[in-house]
Amino acid sequence: MSEPAAAVKRSERRAREHSATRAAILEAARRAAARDGARDLSLRGVAAEAGFAPAALYGYFASKNELLLALAAEDLTSLARVMRGAAAGCEGKGKLAAVSAAALSLLRSTETIAAASQALSARAGTGDAERLFNGRLIAALKVLSDAAGQNADSREAQCDVLLVAATLSGLALLARAGRLEALGFTAEEVVERLEARFTG
């Protein structure tokens, strides 16, 4: 094997190893976040969970914020997938409600997306982790837009999709804290009203 070919193989092997280690760190972070809460995630705790020295994590994530954004980006991918699945089973009336219910179910069980708001920079779009998060957020918003029957080609339609997303995020926070039921509402009731308001 020629030297350039061997160098390419080594480079590919290192890239695969890096990707596998990064995935293992993310999985350890997910376990730590489930146990301790995403807001209380620490690089030291994740390193211990993954079986690494804390300093080893810095080769993969520059900070706790970057790690949290990577987890949230994965969850946004899952959110978009779950919503697409719910949308595939519906046509016309009820589609936004089905997609919203699926989104709420996932958002209730994870807090990484909500916790990521603390990790976002005041200057939007800085860093690879934030750009990845933003891209995944846009993909999830596109699924909501399609479910609402919005073309999202106008500023007004884009604003409507943001309102639906903000409502679902807020509902998930209230539901997770038990406040929605304490206020005398069910998630289903609010989701039906949401659909009536935005697809009516």
For each residue, the residues with C-beta under 8 A, 3 or more apart:
1: 5 6 9
2: 5 6
3: 6 7
4: 7 8
5: 1 2 8 9
6: 1 2 3 9 10
7: 3 4 10 11
8: 4 5 11 12
9: 1 5 6 12 13
10: 6 7 13 14
11: 7 8 14 15
12: 8 9 15 16
13: 9 10 16 17
14: 10 11 17 18
15: 11 12 18 19
16: 12 13 19 20
17: 13 14 20 21
18: 14 15 21 22 60
19: 15 16 22 23
20: 16 17 23 24
21: 17 18 24 25 60
22: 18 19 25 26 60
23: 19 20 26 27
24: 20 21 27 28 50
25: 21 22 28 29 46 50 52 57 60 61 67
26: 22 23 29 30 67 70 71 74
27: 23 24 30 31 50
28: 24 25 31 32 46 49 50 51
29: 25 26 32 33 41 46 49 50 67 70 71
30: 26 27 33 34 71
31: 27 28 34 35 49
32: 28 29 35 36 41 42 45 46 49
33: 29 30 36 37 38 41 71 111 112 115
34: 30 31
35: 31 32
36: 32 33 40 41 45
37: 33 40 41 111 115
38: 33 41 68 71 110 111 112 114 115
39: 111 115 118
40: 36 37
41: 29 32 33 36 37 38 45 46 64 67 68 115
42: 32 45 46 64
43: 46 47 54 57 58 61 63 64 67
44: 47 48 54
45: 32 36 41 42 48 49
46: 25 28 29 32 41 42 43 49 50 57 67
47: 43 44 50 52 53 54 56 57
48: 44 45 51
49: 28 29 31 32 45 46
50: 24 25 27 28 29 46 47 57
51: 28 48
52: 25 47 56 57
53: 47 56
54: 43 44 47 57
55: 58
56: 47 52 53 59 60
57: 25 43 46 47 50 52 54 60 61 67
58: 43 55 61 62
59: 56
60: 18 21 22 25 56 57
61: 25 43 57 58 64 66 67 70 129
62: 58 66
63: 43 66 67
64: 41 42 43 61 67 68 119
65: 68 69 118 119 120 129
66: 61 62 63 69 70 119 127 129
67: 25 26 29 41 43 46 57 61 63 64 70 71
68: 38 41 64 65 71 72 112 115 116 118 119
69: 65 66 72 73 116 119 120 129 130 132 133
70: 26 29 61 66 67 73 74 129 132
71: 26 29 30 33 38 67 68 74 75 112 116
72: 68 69 75 76 112 113 115 116 119 133
73: 69 70 76 77 129 132 133 135 136
74: 26 70 71 77 78
75: 71 72 78 79 106 110 112 113
76: 72 73 79 80 113 133 136 137 139 140
77: 73 74 80 81 136 139
78: 74 75 81 82 106
79: 75 76 82 83 103 106 107 113 140
80: 76 77 83 84 136 139 140 142 143
81: 77 78 84 85
82: 78 79 85 86 102 103 105 106
83: 79 80 86 87 99 102 103 140 143 144 147
84: 80 81 87 88 143
85: 81 82 88 89 102
86: 82 83 89 90 98 99 101 102 147
87: 83 84 90 95 98 99 143 146 147
88: 84 85
89: 85 86 98
90: 86 87 94 95 98 99
91: 95
92: 95
93: 195 199
94: 90 97 98 195
95: 87 90 91 92 98 99 147 149 199
96: 99 100 144 147 148 149 164 194 195 198 199
97: 94 100 101 191 192 194 195
98: 86 87 89 90 94 95 101 102 147
99: 83 86 87 90 95 96 102 103 143 144 147
100: 96 97 103 104 147 164 168 191 194 195
101: 86 97 98 104 105 187 188 191
102: 82 83 85 86 98 99 105 106
103: 79 82 83 99 100 106 107 144 168 172
104: 100 101 107 108 168 171 172 175 187 191
105: 82 101 102 108 109
106: 75 78 79 82 102 103 109 110
107: 79 103 104 110 113 114 168 169 171 172
108: 104 105 172 175 176
109: 105 106
110: 38 75 106 107 113
111: 33 37 38 39 114 115 176
112: 33 38 68 71 72 75 115 116
113: 72 75 76 79 107 110 116 169
114: 38 107 111 117 169 172 173
115: 33 37 38 39 41 68 72 111 112 118 119
116: 68 69 71 72 112 113 119 120 133
117: 114 120
118: 39 65 68 115
119: 64 65 66 68 69 72 115 116
120: 65 69 116 117 124 130 133
121: 124 126 127 130
122:
123: 126
124: 120 121 130 134
125: 130 131 134
126: 121 123 130
127: 66 121 130 131
128: 131 132
129: 61 65 66 69 70 73 132 133
130: 69 120 121 124 125 126 127 133 134
131: 125 127 128 134 135
132: 69 70 73 128 129 135 136
133: 69 72 73 76 116 120 129 130 136 137
134: 124 125 130 131 137 138
135: 73 131 132 138 139
136: 73 76 77 80 132 133 139 140
137: 76 133 134 140 141
138: 134 135 141 142
139: 76 77 80 135 136 142 143
140: 76 79 80 83 136 137 143 144 165
141: 137 138 144 145 152 161 162 165
142: 80 138 139 145 146 152
143: 80 83 84 87 99 139 140 146 147
144: 83 96 99 103 140 141 147 148 161 164 165 168
145: 141 142 148 150 151 152 157 158 161
146: 87 142 143 149 150
147: 83 86 87 95 96 98 99 100 143 144
148: 96 144 145 160 161 164 198 199
149: 95 96 146 199
150: 145 146 157 160 161 198
151: 145 154 157
152: 141 142 145 157 158 161
153: 157
154: 151 157 158
155: 158 159
156: 159 160
157: 145 150 151 152 153 154 160 161
158: 145 152 154 155 161 162
159: 155 156 162 163
160: 148 150 156 157 163 164 198
161: 141 144 145 148 150 152 157 158 164 165
162: 141 158 159 165 166
163: 159 160 166 167 198
164: 96 100 144 148 160 161 167 168 194 198
165: 140 141 144 161 162 168 169
166: 162 163 169 170
167: 163 164 170 171 190 194
168: 100 103 104 107 144 164 165 171 172 194
169: 107 113 114 165 166 172 173
170: 166 167 173 174
171: 104 107 167 168 174 175 180 187 190 191
172: 103 104 107 108 114 168 169 175 176
173: 114 169 170 176 177
174: 170 171 177 179 180 183
175: 104 108 171 172 178 179 180 181 187
176: 108 111 172 173
177: 173 174
178: 175 181 182
179: 174 175 182 183
180: 171 174 175 183 185 186 187 190
181: 175 178 184 185 186
182: 178 179
183: 174 179 180
184: 181
185: 180 181 189 190
186: 180 181 189 190
187: 101 104 171 175 180 190 191
188: 101 191 192
189: 185 186 192 193
190: 167 171 180 185 186 187 193 194
191: 97 100 101 104 171 187 188 194 195
192: 97 188 189 195 196
193: 189 190 196 197
194: 96 97 100 164 167 168 190 191 197 198
195: 93 94 96 97 100 191 192 198 199 200
196: 192 193 199 200
197: 193 194 200
198: 96 148 150 160 163 164 194 195
199: 93 95 96 148 149 195 196
200: 195 196 197
